[in-house]
Structure formats: C-alpha cells, structure tokens
Amino acid sequence: MDLSGFARFVDAEGRCSDPRMINAVAAYCGVSLAGPEDIAHARALCAATISENVVSVETLQQVQNITGASVFVARERGVVTGMTAFFLVRAEGMRALDEGRFDTLNIDPELICRPREKPAGGYAWGFAGSTDRGAGRAVKASVAVRETLFWALPGYTRAATDDGARLIFGSLGFVPVAGDPSLARYEGRDQPLIGLHASAAEAA
C-alpha cells in the first residue's frame, strides 16, 4: 500500500467527525458514499457473504442520515462488489459499548455522534465483498479512515467470519473481548498511520 498520499488527510487530534473529510479519505481509497439504492445492495451483499442476521437497510440508512458518512460501497462496472460501514459515538454510546449494552442492530440514535461533534469512540459494522477488488477497497477505506481521522479513538467491531477474524485480530490490531470471543476492541493510538504501515507490511 502506498502511504504517501494519506498524510494530507491526517487529523491532528485523531477525533474527526467531519463527513467531508471522511468521504474524501474513502473516495481516495476507491469507495463512494452509499445512497439509498446502494445501501440496499450493500446489505444484500452482507447477507449473501456473511449472514442474514446483519444490520437492516433501515438502520444503515438511519445512521447514514445522521452522520453523512457511514456506509460506503465499491463498484465494478456499476455493480456493488464491496462495502464498509462504521459510525462514531458520543460518550454515552462508548460507555454502552464498554458495558455490553449497545445494540448495534437496533441503534439508539441519541448515542450516535453528530457531524463535527467530538466523538468518544467508534463501532465498525465491518466490511464485505463479492470480489477480491471490491473487498480490498472496502478494507482499505475502513483502515485508512481510522488511521487518518479516528486514530486516537478506541472502538469495537465483531468478527462474523473466519476470514474476518484473521484480519481483525491480525493486522487491524483488535483484541478479543473477554467473555465474547467474536467481539473485538482496539485502543486509540498515540500517532496516526500506524495501522496503514502494518497493513502495508502484511500485504508486501
């Protein structure tokens, strides 16, 4: 992975919730902000490649409407072949995640960080792809946004497949949460771009 272009996106505090910046990093990685039809295709892709027990179209759209930058898709010849989805949370949202009472499938909208608020952490629904290229773009965008804009923030995700677990608990730097081996947490970093270097080294 060529890291030279990412430095210009780095947020000095690592706590950026500005949708313009999130969308810019995502676009640089080859994914675009999902519209309503894209979200339906993205959810169908997740259901086909992961499980039917994934977040609903309605919840994805609800969070997208709040943040302006949560669901992204990769396309090949006009077809959605990759997706990634994530959101930032307010302080109460992070407490709920830490205490295991945050329902990531039926979200309380008051826990979601609004654009340009100071976030306390984040949650990634994850990524999926029907092709290597689509999946690769989705993963790259997810990592790049975290390592340029969210790098100081802690966060959670869930490993839904064996391949996902290898990546999440490998180069992405998450650790399993005690008592729930599929739930994964990472700590905020003390400097940006560290995870991009790790991903580049693994890909080499």
C-alpha positions in Angstrom: 0.0 0.0 0.0 1.4 3.4 -1.0 1.2 5.6 2.1 2.5 8.8 0.7 -0.9 10.2 -0.2 -2.6 9.7 3.2 -0.6 12.2 5.2 -2.6 15.1 3.8 -5.8 13.7 5.3 -4.5 13.3 8.9 -6.5 15.0 11.6 -4.2 16.5 14.2 -6.3 15.2 17.1 -7.4 11.9 15.6 -11.0 12.6 16.5 -12.5 14.0 13.3 -16.3 13.5 12.7 -16.5 15.9 9.7 -18.3 13.9 6.9 -16.4 15.9 4.2 -13.1 14.5 5.4 -14.4 11.0 5.9 -15.9 11.0 2.5 -12.6 12.4 1.0 -10.5 9.6 2.5 -13.0 7.0 1.4 -13.0 8.3 -2.1 -9.2 8.3 -2.2 -9.4 4.5 -1.4 -11.9 3.8 -4.3 -15.2 3.7 -2.4 -18.1 6.1 -2.5 -20.8 7.3 -0.1 -23.8 5.0 -0.4 -27.2 6.3 -1.5 -30.4 4.5 -0.6 -30.2 2.0 -3.5 -26.6 1.4 -2.8 -27.4 0.7 0.9 -29.9 -2.0 -0.2 -27.3 -3.6 -2.4 -24.7 -3.4 0.3 -27.0 -5.1 2.8 -27.8 -7.8 0.3 -24.1 -8.3 -0.2 -23.6 -8.7 3.5 -26.4 -11.2 3.8 -25.0 -13.3 0.9 -21.4 -13.3 2.1 -21.8 -13.2 5.9 -25.3 -14.0 7.3 -28.9 -12.9 7.1 -28.5 -11.8 10.7 -26.9 -8.5 9.8 -27.9 -4.9 10.3 -31.1 -3.9 8.4 -31.3 -1.5 5.5 -33.4 0.8 7.6 -30.8 1.0 10.4 -27.9 1.6 7.9 -29.9 4.4 6.3 -30.8 5.9 9.7 -27.2 6.1 10.7 -26.1 7.4 7.3 -28.7 10.2 7.6 -27.3 11.2 11.0 -23.6 11.1 10.2 -23.5 11.8 6.5 -20.5 9.4 6.2 -21.1 5.8 7.5 -21.9 3.4 4.6 -19.6 3.2 1.6 -19.6 0.9 -1.5 -17.1 -0.2 -4.1 -18.4 -0.7 -7.6 -17.1 -2.6 -10.6 -18.9 -1.9 -13.9 -21.7 -0.3 -11.9 -22.3 -3.3 -9.6 -21.7 -3.0 -5.9 -18.9 -5.5 -5.1 -17.7 -4.2 -1.8 -19.0 -2.3 1.3 -17.8 -1.0 4.6 -19.9 0.6 7.3 -19.0 2.3 10.6 -20.0 5.1 12.9 -18.7 7.3 15.7 -20.4 7.5 19.1 -20.9 10.1 21.8 -19.6 9.5 25.4 -22.7 7.6 26.5 -22.5 5.5 23.3 -18.9 4.5 24.2 -20.0 3.7 27.8 -22.8 1.5 26.4 -20.3 -0.3 24.1 -17.9 -0.8 27.0 -20.6 -2.2 29.2 -22.0 -4.5 26.6 -25.4 -2.8 26.4 -25.2 -1.1 22.9 -27.5 -2.8 20.5 -25.7 -2.5 17.2 -28.6 -3.9 15.2 -31.3 -1.6 16.7 -29.4 1.6 17.4 -30.5 4.3 19.8 -29.9 7.4 17.5 -29.0 9.6 20.5 -25.8 7.6 21.0 -24.5 8.4 17.6 -22.0 11.3 17.2 -23.2 14.1 15.0 -21.1 15.7 12.4 -18.3 17.9 13.9 -19.1 16.8 17.4 -16.2 15.4 19.5 -16.6 11.6 19.3 -15.7 9.3 22.2 -15.2 6.2 20.1 -16.5 4.2 17.2 -18.1 1.0 16.0 -17.5 -0.8 12.7 -20.2 -3.0 11.4 -17.4 -4.3 9.1 -16.8 -4.9 5.5 -17.8 -7.4 2.8 -17.1 -8.1 -0.8 -18.1 -10.3 -3.6 -14.8 -9.9 -5.4 -11.2 -9.5 -4.2 -11.1 -6.0 -5.6 -14.3 -4.9 -4.0 -13.4 -6.4 -0.7 -9.9 -4.9 -0.9 -11.2 -1.4 -1.5 -13.6 -1.7 1.4 -11.0 -2.9 3.8 -8.5 -0.2 2.6 -11.1 2.5 3.1 -12.0 1.3 6.6 -8.4 1.2 7.7 -7.5 4.5 6.1 -10.3 6.4 7.7 -9.4 5.0 11.1 -5.7 5.7 10.7 -6.0 9.2 9.4 -9.1 10.7 11.1 -10.1 8.4 14.0 -6.6 7.3 15.1 -6.8 8.5 18.7 -10.2 6.8 19.3 -11.0 3.4 20.8 -13.5 1.3 19.0 -15.3 -2.0 18.6 -16.2 -4.4 15.8 -17.4 -8.0 15.6 -15.7 -10.9 13.8 -18.5 -12.6 11.8 -16.5 -14.9 9.7 -13.2 -16.9 10.0 -11.6 -14.7 7.3 -12.8 -11.6 9.0 -11.4 -12.8 12.4 -8.0 -13.4 10.9 -7.9 -9.9 9.6 -9.5 -8.2 12.6 -7.3 -9.9 15.1 -4.3 -9.7 12.9 -3.1 -6.6 11.0 -6.1 -4.5 12.1 -4.9 -4.6 15.7 -8.1 -5.6 17.5 -8.1 -7.9 20.6 -11.0 -10.2 21.7 -13.2 -9.0 24.5 -13.3 -11.4 27.5 -16.5 -13.4 27.6 -17.4 -12.7 23.9 -14.7 -14.0 21.6 -16.3 -12.6 18.4 -16.4 -9.1 19.9 -13.2 -7.1 19.2 -11.8 -3.9 20.7 -8.9 -1.7 19.8 -7.4 1.1 21.7 -6.7 4.6 20.3 -3.2 5.1 19.1 -0.7 7.8 20.0 0.0 8.7 16.4 -1.6 8.4 13.0 -1.0 5.9 10.2 0.4 3.1 12.3 -2.2 0.6 11.1 -1.6 1.6 7.5 2.0 0.7 7.9 1.0 -2.7 9.4 -1.4 -3.4 6.6 1.2 -2.5 4.0 3.8 -4.8 5.6 1.3 -7.7 5.7 0.5 -7.1 2.0 4.1 -7.0 1.0 
